[in-house]
Amino acid sequence: LESAYGVTVLFCITEGTGDVTADEFASETYSDYTDKPKYGYVFDKAETVNDNGETIALPLVIKEDTSKNIINVYYKPDETVTHEIGYTVEYYKDGSETPLQGLPTSVGTYKVKINVSEGGNYNKADGLSSTDWAFTITQAPATNPENPTANPIVYGDKLSNSKLSVDGWEWNEPDKVPNAGTDYYMAYYDVEDETNYNWLKVDGYVPSKHRVERNISLTVNPAEPAIPETLSGTFGQTLSEIKIPTVDGGTWSWKDENTRLSEIGEKSFPATFTPNNGNYAKKETDLKVNVNPRPINSKEITISGVKDEYEYDGNTSSIQPEVTVIDKLISSENPLKKDTDYTVSYSSFSWKEDGGAIDGGVTIKGIGNYTGEASKTVKIKDK
């Protein structure tokens, strides 16, 4: 029979003999169903006085009198009776006599002891325990760490340059430089609390290393080739004469190596990088060439129109010949332009006292696309 203080509780007694306890702390307020006859069942109400001189109700007893007919009994307590007990609960791990500070949370077997304080109707009691109060905390299944994804990198980067998407994962070889392409590389996850959690069913768990190891897919994109720094050439050369330095992973070549350097200054010319492995990407771009002026005295340049000896007739034009300069690399037929490609100067002279011949000279100085000087000595005599 159960009761709840403050609410009406129904007791149904169907059959039986002897005394039936209705409730431990029922009050004197009770009644029967009026539409049911009472066939020989009666309530006995009893009271007693406790050690403090207080009168308390004893259990109501329904006594069988003459038959086994059903009787329904209602009662409602007048007040709630409570008993406060001062006590503490201590937990001990198996094999230890030192109580835990707080509740047990780790794997192990534990026992419980209760200490009761003296007061009211209770005497002091320390260390109350029972084998039924022992319990065991077992390992919980470890949470399977989520597989990370790896950010793509470019050839030449280390694995450490690829960030893994899930915290706790690290590359096994962070300094490794992988080849271009998509492949798998080992990453690991350091486990925590192997005492309270069971990691054995987690895929990739390595007990000796206390971690989870898995191969993670990573894409390494081909790298851009190194662009050579500004190259150097000379006016009149072709690109085939301008050697491009060697770079890692392939070779650079001029798109049209027959192109001639026809103007001084920093110029750009199309070139192509052809990779020799998959780690670099093919690339087309312009390479810079610093085109320098061509020396006017180069072997391919001819100066004509100057004789070895001249007669002075009193006019300076008689000793200042017209000069023709041809650069065979540019054109074998079209001479260079005076005051555009070069200037001409004539050496000053004075006659000797004996009236003999003197030395004179013609000097060609490169300008514009040309540089340097070329000169020729001539004999000048009086006519």
Secondary structure by P-SEA (a helix, b strand, c coil): ccccccbbbbbbbcccccccccccccccccccccccccccbbbbbbbbcccccbbbbccbbbbbcccccbbbbbbbbcbbbbbbbbbbbbbbcccccccccccccccccbbbbbbbbbcccccccccccccccbbbbcccccccccbbbbcccccccccccccccccccccccccccccccbbbbbbbbbbcccccccccccccccccccbbbbbbbbbbcccccccccbbbbccccccccbbbbbbccbbbbbcccccccccccbbbbbbbbbbcccccccbbbbbbbbbbbcccccccccccccccbbbbcccccccccbbbbbcccccccccccccccbbbbbbbbbbcccccbbbbbbbbbbcccbbbbcbbbbbbbcc
